[in-house]
Amino acid sequence: MGSATSASKAPATSVLRPLIMHGLLFVLLMLFPAGLSTLLEAMFNGFDGERVSAQQLAVAYSYTLVAGPLAWLLWRAIRRKLARPSAADSAIWSLQASGVYLVSLIAASCSVLGLLAGLVNRAPEGAWQSSLGTALSWGALCTWQHQRLASPKTTPQQLGQLAGALGNAFSMLLFSLSLVWTLRVAVLILIRPDTTLAGPSDLDRLLAAVIWLAGSGALWFWHWKLLRVQEQADGFSSLAFVVLAIAAPAAACLLATAALVSWALPLPWDPAAQAEEFRADVPMQGAIMLAAGLIWLYHQIQLRSGMHVAATASAARLAVSGISLALLATGLGMVVNALLASISALPGSDASAEVLGEGLGLLLVGGVSWFAFFRPLQPAWQDSRGAYLVLFFGTSSVVALVALLVLGYRIFAYFLEPGTSYGTMLDSVRGPLGWLVATAAVAAYHYALWRSGRAQRAESAAQDPARSHATPQRRTLVLLAPAGSERLFAQLRALGELKVQWIRTAGPALDDEADAAVFARINERLATEPSSFLAIAGSDGAVHFTELA
C-alpha cells in the first residue's frame, strides 16, 4: 500500500519540483536587472538624492546583492539537472527561459531605441540615464539568456523553438508600430507644410520614428532570417504565423481601408466636418493601411513560396476570409441600421449618413476581400472548409439569437414603458434588427453551402463506394538530424502524404550543401520504397536508412 502511494506521488513531485525551482529563478532574474538598472541610473546621475531617493537605492541594493547571488546559485543547481532532463523538465525550462528572454528583450530593445530616438527628439532632461541603465542591465540578461538557449548543453529538447518564435512576434509587432508611426508623421508633414516652414519642425519626430523603424527592423531581421524562425514548422510556430503574420495585419489593413473608403464615399457630409476628419483620422488610417498591407503582402509571398505546409496555407486563407466575412456582416448590419434611421431622422441630422458611410465601407471592403479569399465559386470541398462553414454557421446563429432577444426586449419595453429614451418604435428596434438581418443572412448562406457540399460528397461516395471506404495509408518518416534542421523538416513536411517526426541529435548543424544532399537522398528513397523508414542524417550529407515495421 505504501509503495503504491509513493509511486503515485512520484510523477507529481517530478513535475512540481522543477516548476517551483524555475518559477523562483524567473522571479529572481526579474528582480536582479530591475535593481541593477536603478543602481546604474543613480551612478550616471552622480548619486544625486533628488534624482534617485535613498529608498529607491535601498530597494536596488536588495534586488542586486540579494536576488543576484541567489539566482546564480539556483541556476547552478538547475543546470546540473539539465544534463539529463526529463520531458517535463525540458518543457518547464523552455517556458521559463522563453519568458525571461521575451521580457528582457522587450525592456532592452525599447530602452536602446528610446535612448537613440531621444538624441534627436529632445528627450526630457535626465531621461537618458534611466534609459541607459535599463538598456545595460536588461540587455545583459537578454544576452545571457540567449546564450543559454543556444548552447548545446542547455538548449531545451522540448519546445526548443518557443523563445525564437516569441522574440520574432515581438520584433514584428514593434516593427509594425514603428512603420505606422513613421508613415503617419511623414504624411502629416506633407499635408501640413506650414509647420516645417515656420514654427516648430516635425523633422525631429520623423527622425526619431525612423530610428525606431530601423532598430525594430534589424531586430526582426535577426530573428526571422538569422535565427531561421521563418523555417520553423512546428505547431506553435505555424499557429503564430497564421494569427500574427497573416490574420492580424489583414484585419488592420481591411479596417483601415474600410475607414478610408467610408470617408471618400460621396455622401451628404458636412464639408467642414469632413475636412476636420481628414486631418485627424486619414493620416493614421492611411499609415495603418500601408504598414499592415506591406506586412500582410510579405507573409503572403512567404506562404506561397512553399516553405509552409498546405494545412498552414489553407488555415491562413480561411482566417482572412473569416475576418472579411465579419466585416461584411458588420457593414450590412450598419447599412440596415442607417436606412431605418434615415426614415425617422430629424431634419438636418447627419447621424444616419455617418453610420451609412461606415457601413458601406465595411460592406465593400469585406465583400471584396471575402470573395477573393473564400472563393465561393470554387468547386473543391476540403475538410478545413467544411469545418469553417460549420463554425461560422454556429457563431452567426448565436449572434442572431442574441439580436432576436434584444429585438424582442426593445419591442416589449416600448409598449410597456411608453415615452422611453429610445424615441419611436423604429429607433428602438433598428439596431438589433440590423444585426439580426446580417447574421441571419450569414447563417443561412453558410448552412446552405454546407448542405450543398455534404450532398456532393454523399453523391460522389455513392458513385465510388470503394474509394469512400478506403483508408489512406500515410507513411512515417522518423528523421534523426541535429538542431538547426528546420528547413529540411519543413521541406519534408511539404511533400504531402507523409508523417514526419524529427528527433534532434547532438552535433553541428547541417550546412546548406549537406541539407540539400540529405533532402535529395530522402526524396529518392520515398520515390523508390513504399514503406515507412528511419533516416539518420550525417553532418556530411550522408543518410543511413532503416525500414520501420
RAGI-V896868 format. One record per residue. RES is the residue in three letters. SS is DSSP state (h for helix, s for strand, l for the rest). PSI is psi in radians with two decimals (NA if undefined). D_CENTER is the distance of its C-alpha to the mean C-alpha in Angstrom with 1 decimal. Layout:
BEGIN
{{RES,SS,PSI,D_CENTER} {RES,SS,PSI,D_CENTER}}
END
This chain:
BEGIN
{{MET,l,-0.77,50.1} {GLY,h,-0.67,49.1} {SER,h,-0.64,47.7} {ALA,h,-0.69,45.6} {THR,h,-0.76,44.2} {SER,h,-0.59,43.4} {ALA,h,-0.62,41.7} {SER,h,-0.49,39.5} {LYS,h,-0.31,38.5} {ALA,h,-0.82,37.7} {PRO,h,-0.67,34.2} {ALA,h,-0.70,33.2} {THR,h,-0.68,34.7} {SER,h,-0.38,33.0} {VAL,h,-0.72,29.5} {LEU,h,-0.64,30.4} {ARG,h,-0.92,32.0} {PRO,h,-0.51,29.1} {LEU,h,-0.74,26.8} {ILE,h,-0.76,29.2} {MET,h,-0.78,29.8} {HIS,h,-0.56,26.2} {GLY,h,-0.76,25.5} {LEU,h,-0.70,28.5} {LEU,h,-0.68,27.5} {PHE,h,-0.77,24.1} {VAL,h,-0.78,26.0} {LEU,h,-0.67,28.6} {LEU,h,-0.40,26.2} {MET,h,-0.59,24.6} {LEU,h,-0.68,28.2} {PHE,h,-0.91,29.7} {PRO,h,-0.45,27.7} {ALA,h,-0.76,27.9} {GLY,h,-0.69,31.6} {LEU,h,-0.64,32.0} {SER,h,-0.64,30.2} {THR,h,-0.70,32.7} {LEU,h,-0.73,35.6} {LEU,h,-0.70,34.6} {GLU,h,-0.76,34.3} {ALA,h,-0.68,37.7} {MET,h,-0.71,39.2} {PHE,h,-0.46,38.0} {ASN,l,0.14,39.6} {GLY,l,0.50,42.8} {PHE,l,0.77,42.4} {ASP,l,2.14,43.2} {GLY,l,-0.40,43.4} {GLU,l,-0.46,42.4} {ARG,l,-0.78,39.0} {VAL,l,2.03,38.3} {SER,l,2.92,40.4} {ALA,h,-0.63,42.2} {GLN,h,-0.71,40.1} {GLN,h,-0.68,36.9} {LEU,h,-0.68,38.7} {ALA,h,-0.77,39.8} {VAL,h,-0.71,36.3} {ALA,h,-0.75,35.1} {TYR,h,-0.69,38.0} {SER,h,-0.82,37.2} {TYR,h,-0.66,33.6} {THR,h,-0.84,34.5} {LEU,h,-0.27,37.8} {VAL,h,-0.93,37.1} {ALA,h,-0.60,33.4} {GLY,h,-1.00,33.4} {PRO,h,-0.66,36.3} {LEU,h,-0.70,35.2} {ALA,h,-0.69,31.7} {TRP,h,-0.77,33.5} {LEU,h,-0.74,35.9} {LEU,h,-0.65,33.3} {TRP,h,-0.64,31.3} {ARG,h,-0.67,34.5} {ALA,h,-0.69,35.0} {ILE,h,-0.64,31.5} {ARG,h,-0.60,31.8} {ARG,h,-0.60,35.0} {LYS,h,-0.47,33.2} {LEU,h,-0.08,30.5} {ALA,h,-0.72,33.4} {ARG,h,1.29,33.4} {PRO,l,2.65,30.5} {SER,l,3.05,30.0} {ALA,h,-0.69,26.9} {ALA,h,-0.74,26.2} {ASP,h,-0.79,27.0} {SER,h,-0.70,24.7} {ALA,h,-0.76,21.7} {ILE,h,-0.69,22.5} {TRP,h,-0.70,23.0} {SER,h,-0.73,19.6} {LEU,h,-0.79,17.9} {GLN,h,-0.79,20.2} {ALA,h,-0.66,20.0} {SER,h,-0.67,16.2} {GLY,h,-0.78,16.3} {VAL,h,-0.75,19.1} {TYR,h,-0.75,17.5} {LEU,h,-0.82,14.4} {VAL,h,-0.79,16.7} {SER,h,-0.60,19.3} {LEU,h,-0.73,17.0} {ILE,h,-0.86,15.8} {ALA,h,-0.79,19.5} {ALA,h,-0.81,21.1} {SER,h,-0.75,19.0} {CYS,h,-0.64,19.2} {SER,h,-0.74,22.9} {VAL,h,-0.82,23.8} {LEU,h,-0.65,22.3} {GLY,h,-0.64,23.8} {LEU,h,-0.78,27.1} {LEU,h,-0.70,27.3} {ALA,h,-0.53,26.4} {GLY,h,-0.34,29.1} {LEU,l,-0.45,31.6} {VAL,l,-0.21,31.6} {ASN,l,0.33,30.5} {ARG,l,1.14,33.3} {ALA,l,2.68,31.6} {PRO,l,2.68,33.7} {GLU,l,2.31,36.4} {GLY,l,-0.01,35.5} {ALA,h,-0.54,31.7} {TRP,h,-0.52,31.7} {GLN,h,-0.77,33.2} {SER,h,-0.75,30.4} {SER,h,-0.72,27.7} {LEU,h,-0.72,29.6} {GLY,h,-0.75,30.2} {THR,h,-0.73,26.5} {ALA,h,-0.74,25.5} {LEU,h,-0.80,28.3} {SER,h,-0.90,27.8} {TRP,h,-0.52,24.1} {GLY,h,-0.67,24.1} {ALA,h,-0.75,26.7} {LEU,h,-0.73,24.8} {CYS,h,-0.73,21.7} {THR,h,-0.79,24.1} {TRP,h,-0.76,25.9} {GLN,h,-0.67,22.9} {HIS,h,-0.68,21.6} {GLN,h,-0.67,25.2} {ARG,h,-0.65,25.4} {LEU,h,-0.54,22.3} {ALA,h,-0.28,23.7} {SER,l,2.35,27.3} {PRO,l,-0.44,28.6} {LYS,l,-0.50,30.4} {THR,l,0.10,27.5} {THR,l,2.38,24.4} {PRO,l,2.39,22.9} {GLN,l,-0.43,24.0} {GLN,l,2.39,21.5} {LEU,l,0.70,17.7} {GLY,l,-0.35,18.7} {GLN,l,0.09,15.4} {LEU,h,-0.77,13.3} {ALA,h,-0.77,14.2} {GLY,h,-0.67,13.4} {ALA,h,-0.71,9.9} {LEU,h,-0.75,9.3} {GLY,h,-0.69,11.3} {ASN,h,-0.66,9.7} {ALA,h,-0.77,6.2} {PHE,h,-0.74,8.7} {SER,h,-0.72,10.9} {MET,h,-0.68,8.9} {LEU,h,-0.75,8.2} {LEU,h,-0.70,11.9} {PHE,h,-0.70,13.0} {SER,h,-0.82,11.7} {LEU,h,-0.67,13.5} {SER,h,-0.67,16.4} {LEU,h,-0.70,16.8} {VAL,h,-0.78,17.0} {TRP,h,-0.76,19.5} {THR,h,-0.81,21.5} {LEU,h,-0.67,21.9} {ARG,h,-0.79,22.8} {VAL,h,-0.69,25.4} {ALA,h,-0.72,26.8} {VAL,h,-0.70,27.2} {LEU,h,-0.65,28.9} {ILE,h,-0.64,31.3} {LEU,h,-0.68,32.1} {ILE,h,-0.18,32.9} {ARG,l,1.19,34.7} {PRO,l,-0.29,36.8} {ASP,h,-0.53,39.3} {THR,h,-0.35,37.2} {THR,h,-0.23,37.3} {LEU,h,-0.58,41.0} {ALA,l,2.45,42.4} {GLY,l,-2.89,41.1} {PRO,l,2.42,38.0} {SER,l,2.58,35.8} {ASP,l,0.08,32.0} {LEU,h,-0.54,32.0} {ASP,h,-0.65,31.2} {ARG,h,-0.66,28.0} {LEU,h,-0.72,27.1} {LEU,h,-0.69,27.9} {ALA,h,-0.72,25.8} {ALA,h,-0.67,22.8} {VAL,h,-0.64,23.5} {ILE,h,-0.81,23.7} {TRP,h,-0.69,20.2} {LEU,h,-0.79,19.0} {ALA,h,-0.77,20.9} {GLY,h,-0.80,20.0} {SER,h,-0.59,16.2} {GLY,h,-0.72,16.7} {ALA,h,-0.68,18.9} {LEU,h,-0.72,16.5} {TRP,h,-0.74,13.7} {PHE,h,-0.67,16.5} {TRP,h,-0.76,17.8} {HIS,h,-0.82,14.7} {TRP,h,-0.74,13.9} {LYS,h,-0.97,17.6} {LEU,h,-0.68,19.9} {LEU,l,0.00,18.1} {ARG,l,0.66,17.3} {VAL,h,-0.53,13.7} {GLN,h,-0.30,13.8} {GLU,h,-0.04,16.5} {GLN,l,2.37,14.9} {ALA,l,0.33,15.5} {ASP,l,3.02,15.2} {GLY,h,-0.75,13.7} {PHE,h,-0.73,10.8} {SER,h,-0.68,9.9} {SER,h,-0.72,10.3} {LEU,h,-0.76,8.3} {ALA,h,-0.63,5.2} {PHE,h,-0.78,6.6} {VAL,h,-0.78,7.3} {VAL,h,-0.88,4.5} {LEU,h,-0.58,2.3} {ALA,h,-0.38,5.9} {ILE,h,-1.04,8.1} {ALA,h,-0.80,7.8} {ALA,h,-0.90,6.5} {PRO,h,-0.53,8.9} {ALA,h,-0.78,11.3} {ALA,h,-0.76,11.7} {ALA,h,-0.75,12.3} {CYS,h,-0.75,14.7} {LEU,h,-0.71,16.5} {LEU,h,-0.76,17.0} {ALA,h,-0.69,18.4} {THR,h,-0.71,20.5} {ALA,h,-0.67,21.9} {ALA,h,-0.70,22.9} {LEU,h,-0.68,24.6} {VAL,h,-0.74,26.3} {SER,h,-0.59,27.6} {TRP,h,-0.58,29.0} {ALA,h,-0.14,30.8} {LEU,l,2.46,32.3} {PRO,l,1.33,36.1} {LEU,l,2.86,36.5} {PRO,l,1.25,39.2} {TRP,l,2.77,37.3} {ASP,l,2.07,39.1} {PRO,h,-0.71,39.2} {ALA,h,-0.74,39.1} {ALA,h,-0.63,36.0} {GLN,h,-0.68,34.3} {ALA,h,-0.71,35.0} {GLU,h,-0.68,33.8} {GLU,h,-0.63,30.5} {PHE,h,-0.80,30.2} {ARG,h,-0.55,30.6} {ALA,h,-0.70,28.3} {ASP,h,-0.62,25.4} {VAL,h,-0.73,25.6} {PRO,h,-0.75,24.7} {MET,h,-0.80,21.4} {GLN,h,-0.69,20.6} {GLY,h,-0.70,21.7} {ALA,h,-0.74,19.6} {ILE,h,-0.75,16.4} {MET,h,-0.80,17.4} {LEU,h,-0.80,18.3} {ALA,h,-0.88,15.4} {ALA,h,-0.64,12.7} {GLY,h,-0.69,15.2} {LEU,h,-0.77,15.6} {ILE,h,-0.71,12.1} {TRP,h,-0.78,11.9} {LEU,h,-0.72,15.3} {TYR,h,-0.80,14.8} {HIS,h,-0.46,12.2} {GLN,h,-0.69,14.5} {ILE,h,-0.72,17.3} {GLN,h,-0.67,15.6} {LEU,h,-0.61,15.2} {ARG,h,0.01,18.9} {SER,l,-0.10,20.2} {GLY,l,0.12,20.6} {MET,l,-0.23,18.3} {HIS,l,2.65,16.4} {VAL,l,2.90,18.4} {ALA,h,-0.56,19.4} {ALA,h,-0.68,17.6} {THR,h,-0.74,14.2} {ALA,h,-0.71,15.5} {SER,h,-0.72,17.0} {ALA,h,-0.68,14.0} {ALA,h,-0.74,12.1} {ARG,h,-0.71,15.3} {LEU,h,-0.54,15.8} {ALA,h,-0.77,12.5} {VAL,h,-0.70,13.4} {SER,h,-0.58,16.9} {GLY,h,-0.74,16.1} {ILE,h,-0.74,14.5} {SER,h,-0.70,17.6} {LEU,h,-0.66,19.9} {ALA,h,-0.72,18.8} {LEU,h,-0.72,19.6} {LEU,h,-0.82,22.8} {ALA,h,-0.70,23.9} {THR,h,-0.76,23.3} {GLY,h,-0.69,25.2} {LEU,h,-0.74,28.0} {GLY,h,-0.68,28.4} {MET,h,-0.62,28.7} {VAL,h,-0.79,31.2} {VAL,h,-0.75,33.3} {ASN,h,-0.77,33.2} {ALA,h,-0.69,34.3} {LEU,h,-0.69,37.1} {LEU,h,-0.62,38.4} {ALA,h,-0.55,38.2} {SER,h,-0.41,40.2} {ILE,h,-0.71,43.0} {SER,h,0.19,43.6} {ALA,l,2.62,42.3} {LEU,l,2.64,44.9} {PRO,l,2.38,46.4} {GLY,l,-0.05,44.5} {SER,l,2.31,41.3} {ASP,l,0.29,38.2} {ALA,h,-0.74,35.7} {SER,h,-0.61,35.7} {ALA,h,-0.67,35.2} {GLU,h,-0.80,32.1} {VAL,h,-0.69,30.6} {LEU,h,-0.73,31.8} {GLY,h,-0.80,30.2} {GLU,h,-0.71,26.7} {GLY,h,-0.74,27.2} {LEU,h,-0.66,28.4} {GLY,h,-0.83,25.6} {LEU,h,-0.69,23.0} {LEU,h,-0.78,25.4} {LEU,h,-0.88,25.9} {VAL,h,-0.79,22.4} {GLY,h,-0.68,21.0} {GLY,h,-0.78,24.1} {VAL,h,-0.78,23.9} {SER,h,-0.71,20.3} {TRP,h,-0.73,20.9} {PHE,h,-0.59,24.0} {ALA,h,-0.62,22.5} {PHE,h,-0.64,19.7} {PHE,h,-0.55,21.3} {ARG,l,1.20,24.7} {PRO,l,-0.36,27.0} {LEU,l,0.00,30.0} {GLN,l,2.29,28.8} {PRO,l,-0.31,31.1} {ALA,l,2.43,28.9} {TRP,l,1.87,27.9} {GLN,l,2.78,25.3} {ASP,h,-0.65,24.5} {SER,h,-0.63,20.8} {ARG,h,-0.65,22.0} {GLY,h,-0.73,24.6} {ALA,h,-0.64,22.1} {TYR,h,-0.75,20.1} {LEU,h,-0.77,23.5} {VAL,h,-0.71,24.4} {LEU,h,-0.80,21.1} {PHE,h,-0.55,21.5} {PHE,h,-0.77,25.2} {GLY,h,-0.76,24.9} {THR,h,-0.81,22.4} {SER,h,-0.54,24.5} {SER,h,-0.71,27.6} {VAL,h,-0.77,26.5} {VAL,h,-0.68,25.8} {ALA,h,-0.67,29.1} {LEU,h,-0.75,30.9} {VAL,h,-0.75,29.7} {ALA,h,-0.66,30.7} {LEU,h,-0.70,34.0} {LEU,h,-0.73,34.7} {VAL,h,-0.66,34.0} {LEU,h,-0.79,36.2} {GLY,h,-0.69,39.0} {TYR,h,-0.76,38.7} {ARG,h,-0.69,39.1} {ILE,h,-0.85,42.1} {PHE,h,-0.68,43.9} {ALA,h,-0.60,43.2} {TYR,h,-0.71,44.6} {PHE,h,-0.54,47.9} {LEU,h,-0.51,48.2} {GLU,l,1.39,47.6} {PRO,l,2.63,48.9} {GLY,l,0.42,48.1} {THR,l,3.07,44.6} {SER,l,-0.14,42.2} {TYR,l,-0.30,40.7} {GLY,l,-2.18,43.8} {THR,l,2.98,44.7} {MET,h,-0.69,43.8} {LEU,h,-0.68,41.6} {ASP,h,-0.51,39.7} {SER,h,-0.62,39.1} {VAL,h,-0.14,37.7} {ARG,h,-0.59,36.0} {GLY,h,-1.07,32.5} {PRO,h,-0.51,32.2} {LEU,h,-0.67,34.2} {GLY,h,-0.77,31.7} {TRP,h,-0.68,28.8} {LEU,h,-0.77,31.2} {VAL,h,-0.79,32.1} {ALA,h,-0.86,28.5} {THR,h,-0.60,27.2} {ALA,h,-0.68,30.5} {ALA,h,-0.74,30.3} {VAL,h,-0.78,26.8} {ALA,h,-0.76,27.9} {ALA,h,-0.73,31.2} {TYR,h,-0.81,29.7} {HIS,h,-0.60,27.3} {TYR,h,-0.76,30.0} {ALA,h,-0.70,32.4} {LEU,h,-0.68,30.1} {TRP,h,-0.73,29.5} {ARG,h,-0.70,33.2} {SER,h,-0.77,34.0} {GLY,h,-0.66,31.8} {ARG,h,-0.70,33.2} {ALA,h,-0.68,36.7} {GLN,h,-0.72,36.1} {ARG,h,-0.68,34.9} {ALA,h,-0.68,37.9} {GLU,h,-0.74,40.3} {SER,h,-0.58,39.1} {ALA,h,-0.63,39.4} {ALA,h,-0.60,42.9} {GLN,h,-0.51,43.9} {ASP,l,1.32,42.7} {PRO,h,-0.57,42.9} {ALA,h,-0.69,42.9} {ARG,h,-0.59,39.6} {SER,h,-0.54,38.0} {HIS,h,-0.06,39.2} {ALA,l,2.43,38.5} {THR,l,2.02,35.8} {PRO,l,2.36,34.0} {GLN,l,2.12,34.4} {ARG,l,2.21,31.5} {ARG,s,2.69,32.5} {THR,s,2.32,30.9} {LEU,s,2.08,30.4} {VAL,s,2.00,30.2} {LEU,s,2.14,29.2} {LEU,s,1.88,30.4} {ALA,s,2.67,29.0} {PRO,s,2.86,28.2} {ALA,l,2.55,24.8} {GLY,l,0.12,23.1} {SER,l,0.58,23.8} {GLU,h,-0.68,20.3} {ARG,h,-0.73,21.3} {LEU,h,-0.74,24.4} {PHE,h,-0.73,22.6} {ALA,h,-0.68,20.2} {GLN,h,-0.67,23.4} {LEU,h,-0.67,25.2} {ARG,h,-0.49,22.6} {ALA,l,-0.04,22.6} {LEU,l,-0.39,26.4} {GLY,l,-2.17,26.3} {GLU,l,1.24,28.4} {LEU,s,2.21,28.0} {LYS,s,2.01,26.6} {VAL,s,2.24,25.6} {GLN,s,2.20,25.6} {TRP,s,2.11,25.1} {ILE,s,2.06,27.1} {ARG,s,2.39,26.6} {THR,s,2.87,30.0} {ALA,l,2.78,31.4} {GLY,l,2.96,32.5} {PRO,l,2.67,31.3} {ALA,l,2.68,28.4} {LEU,l,2.36,29.5} {ASP,l,3.10,30.1} {ASP,h,-0.67,29.4} {GLU,h,-0.78,32.9} {ALA,h,-0.65,32.9} {ASP,h,-0.80,29.5} {ALA,h,-0.66,30.9} {ALA,h,-0.74,34.1} {VAL,h,-0.78,32.6} {PHE,h,-0.69,30.5} {ALA,h,-0.73,33.8} {ARG,h,-0.69,35.8} {ILE,h,-0.71,33.5} {ASN,h,-0.66,33.2} {GLU,h,-0.68,37.0} {ARG,h,-0.69,37.4} {LEU,h,-0.58,35.2} {ALA,h,-0.37,37.4} {THR,h,-0.42,40.7} {GLU,l,2.24,40.1} {PRO,l,-0.10,38.8} {SER,l,2.92,38.3} {SER,l,2.69,35.5} {PHE,s,2.87,35.8} {LEU,s,2.30,34.7} {ALA,s,2.11,33.9} {ILE,s,1.96,34.4} {ALA,s,2.26,33.2} {GLY,l,2.82,35.3} {SER,l,-0.31,34.4} {ASP,l,0.07,37.0} {GLY,l,-0.09,35.5} {ALA,l,2.59,37.9} {VAL,s,2.30,36.8} {HIS,s,2.24,38.8} {PHE,s,2.50,38.5} {THR,s,2.18,39.6} {GLU,s,2.43,39.8} {LEU,l,2.59,38.3} {ALA,l,NA,40.2}}
END
